[in-house]
Amino acid sequence: MPRPAPWILAACIFFAPMLTATWVETRYAGEVVKAAASLVRGDDASDQPPPWSPFAYEREGCGGYHVQHTAFWNASRQEAASMVGKKPSPFACRVQKWPASIVKAVARLDHSKRFRFMFSGGLCRGYREDLLVKIQRRKWVLDFVKDHFRDDDYLQFSDMGANYTRMGSFDKTVPGVAGRSTMEAKVYFDADYWQTLAWSNFTLCPGGDSAWSLRFFEAILAGSIPVIHNVEQDFSCTSVEEKSIGYKFYTLKDVHDISGLEYRADWAAHNQKLFRRYNTFMEGDNTTPHFKGVRNPPGGPLDSGCNDVVKTNVKLDYAHVNGVLDSCNQAVVIN
């Protein structure tokens, strides 16, 4: 049997990650869209939670959300005895909900503090149409690391290629190894990641594909205080409902002396208390006082079944680019 030409093998190696990623996300995205269409038609007559949440859809001007966020929201409802046979409130339909199993697992971790600042995640990888915006939105993280990180901080990039050079003893990045993609419709618990969050006083929480980050809420759950660059780029796509919760965090423009940044244990406790009440169903389906009795909050008209979000914007063109990038500079040539 003749061997395939070398260029054919090279092409297979280059395109395999991108084709695989597209197939995986198309599979899950298709299920989400079909489920949404069924709900809009009124087919959801059972008490089973719908296999979707608003986070699979486009929020006003802020782009789509990963299907993993959907899995988290759905699991939070499935695990809540208080939600059996009940439809979620309008408020619940527009906030990210977290499963009780994850909240309890995080609570069992060691919450002593070992690190000052922490960032673990990607800078360069994302959806093609949003990639340049994402890089610009997260550039401040790279600048902050260069200016302020020291031995008692923790850094781990998840999308740097084989030519990446670590930036110091605090840098735990593994060059050439891509981190797990959050596009998979599963509920993960990465014990090492969560433990590092729990050990950290502050977590850098830049926006990503949109001006919103799941990391902001992960930090709060783990007892770490979120640090963002500014509300416009890192928090503006948070729904008005989530903004009404009242979390405490730092913005860099309000911090004039990084060395004097204070970890506030009272802030961490305040945030965790609010998180359990409003970002889980563990204490019921609660609405912040600001939205009590409001049927159509400023975020847009809603009904009590989460069936109002019809416009889909499921993105299928995920820019793996052979899995990793050697530097963020390479990302700008992707089209």
N, C-alpha and C positions, 0 to 999 in steps of 0.2 A: 504494500500500500504506500503510495507516494506521500511524502511529508508536505504539509502546507507551507506555502512561501513565508519567509520571516515577516514580511509586512502584514500578512494576515494575522499572525500571532500577536504582533505588536498592537494592531488595531483592536483585537479582542481584549487584550489587557487594558488598553486605554479606555474603551467605551463600556466595559462590563460594569464598573461601579455606577455609572450614570444610568444605564439601562435598568439595572437592578433597583436603584432608588426610585426611578419613575414607576416601575411595575408595582413595587410595594405600596407607594403612596397612592397610586391610581386605584389599587384594590381597596384600601381602606377608605379613601375619599369617596369612591363609588357607593359604598355601603352607607356612608353618612348622608350623601345626597338623596339616595333612595328612601332612607328613613325619614328625612325631612319632608320629602314629597308626600309620603304616606300620612304624616302628621297634618300637613296643610290640607289634605283631602278629608281629614277627619277619620282616618282609619284606626287611630290609636284608641281603641275602646277598652283595652285591658288596663290593669293596674301596674303593668311592668313599666319601669322607667324608660323613656325614649333613648335610643343609642346615640344621642347627640346632645350638644349643648350650644349655646350661642357662640362658644369659642371656636366652632368649626366654620363660622361665617364671618362675613365682612362687617366690621363695626364702623360707624360713620367716619369715613376718611382715614381709617387706621389700618386697613388691610385685614387679611385673614389670619386665623390662628391654627396652630398645629392640632392634629387630631389627638395627640396625647393629652392635651388640655381637656378635650372631650371625654377621654377615658377617665381622667381624674374626677371630673364633674359627675359623670355617670356612676362611678364607683362610690362616690360620697353619698349619693342618694340610695344606692342599693344597700349600703351598710347601715343606714339610719332607720331604726325601728319606727321613729316618729314620722317617717315619710311613707310608710306602707299605705297604699291606697289613696295617697294625697298627691295633688298637683303642686308643683313649686310656686312660690309667690313671684310676683313681678320682680321684686328685688333679687331673689335668688337666681332668676333667669339671666341676670346681667352682672353677676360676680363670679369669680373663679371659686369653685368649691373643692375641698380636699377630703379624701377618704379618712375616716376615723382611724383606720389601721395604720396609716402613715403618721398621723398626729401622735398616736400612742407609741409607735416605734421611735420617733424623734425624742419623745419625752424620756425614754429609757436610756438615752445616750449620756455620755459624760459631758456635763456643761461647764466644767472648769475652763478657764480661758488660757490659751497657749499662744494665740496669734493676735496681732493688732489688726492689720488689714488683710482681707482675703479676696481673691478673685479666682474662680475656676470656671472656665468656659471658653467659647470661641470668639475670635475677632473677625475672621475672614470668610467663614462658610455660611451659606444661606441661599435664599431663593434668588434667582438671577436678576429679576426685575427690581429687587430691593437691596442687592448686594452692596452697591456703592453707598447707598444711604446708610446701611447698617455699619459699614466701615467708618464712615464719617461720624456716625452717632457714638461709636465705641472708641474712637481715637483718643478721647480723654483718658481712657483706662491705661493705654500704653504710656501716655505722657505722665500720668500720675505714678505709675510703677517706676518709671525712670527717675522721677524727682523725689519720691518719698519712701519707696519700699526698702526695708532693711532686713536683718537676719530674723527678726521675730514676726515677719509677715509671711504670707503664703500665696504663691502664684502657680497656676497650672493652666496653660493654654491647651485646648483640645483639638486645634486644627493647624498646628505648625508642622512643616515638612522636615525632611532629613537634614536640610542645611541650616536649620534654626540653631542659634547660639543662646544658651541660657543666660539670663541677665544678672544672676547672683545666686547666693546660697539659698535664698528664699524661693527660687524658681524650680518647681518640680515637674516642669513640662517634659514629656517624653517625645523627642523629635521623631517625626515620621509615623506617629501613631495617632489615628483619628479617634476622637471620643465618640460615644454613642449618640446617634441622631435622635432628636426628640420628636421625629415625625411618626414614630411607631405608636399604634393605638393600643398601648399597654400601660399599666400602672407599675412603675419601677420604684424600687427603693435601693438606691446606691448607698450602702452603709458608710463607705469611706468618705464620699462626698458630704453626706449629712453630718458625719462626725466632725469633719473639718469646719463646716459652717458653725456647729455648736461650740467649737473651740475658739471661734473668732469674735473679737469685739465688734468689728465693722466689716461689712461686705459691700464691695463695689457692685452697683446694680445699674449698669447702662441699659438703655433701650436697645432693641434689636431690629427685627424686620419692621416693627412699628415702635412708637414711643411708649413702650410698656415692657415689663419683663416679669417672667415667672420667678426669677431669682429674688426679686424684691420680697415676695411673699414667702419664699423658702427661707430667706434670712430671718424674717420675723418669726416664723414657726420655730426656727432653731435657736432663737434668743440672741441673734446677732442684729445690730442696728444697721439698716440700709443706708448707703451713701450714694447719692446720685449727683450728676453734674448740674443739671437744671431740670425743672419741671417740664419745660417745653419739649425737650428731646428724650427724656427718660420716664415721664409719668403722665404726659398729656393724653395718651390714648387709654388710660385707665378710665373705666366707666364712672359716671357721676355718682353712681351708687357706691362703688369702691372708694372713691375719694371722700364720701361722706362718713366712712367708718372712723376716720380720725387717727390714722397711724402716725407715729412720730419717727422722723428720719432726718438725716442731714443732707443739705445741698452744699456743694463746694463753694458757691458764691457767698454762703453765710459763714464759711470757716476761713478765718484769716491766718490762723496759726495751726497747721496740721499737728505739730508736736503736742499741742495742748488740747487736742480733741478728746473729749471726755466720754468714756463709756458709761451710760446711764442705766443701771440695773432696773430702776423704776420705769424707764422707757420700755425696756425689753419686756418686763412683766405686763405693763399696760398694753403693749402690742399683742402679746400672746393671748391675753384675756379677750381682746377684741377679735382676734383671729378665730378662736374657738366659737365665738358667738355668731360671727357674720360670714366667715369663709369656710365653715363646715355646717353640717346638720346635726352635730353632736349635742347641741343645746336647743334643738328645734329649728324651725324655719323663721329666722328673725329678720326684722327690718330695722335699720337705724332710725332713731327718733326723727331725723330730718325727713324721712320718707314715709312715716306712719300715715296710713290712710290715703296715700297718694297713688292713684291708679295709673296715671300717665306722667311719670317723672320726666325731667328735662331730657333724659337720654333718648326719648322717643316713646311712642305708644306701645304698650305691652298688654298682654292678657295673662291670665293666671296659669296658662298651660305651657308657656314657653313656645307657643306655636306661631308667634308673630314674626320671627326672623326667617324670611323667605329668601332673600337675596344671597346666593351662594357665591363664594369666591375661593374655592378650594384650589390651591396652587400645586401644580404637578411638576414644575421644572426646578428641581432642587439641584443646586450647583455643588456636586461633590468634587468634581474636577480631580478624578483619580484618587479620591479619598482625602487627600491633604494638600496643603499649600506650603511652599517653602517660606513664603513671606506674604504679608498683606499686599505688597506691591504687585504680586502676580494676579491678585484678584481683579484689579482694575481692567485687565484685558479680556475678561470673560464676557461673552455676549451671546 
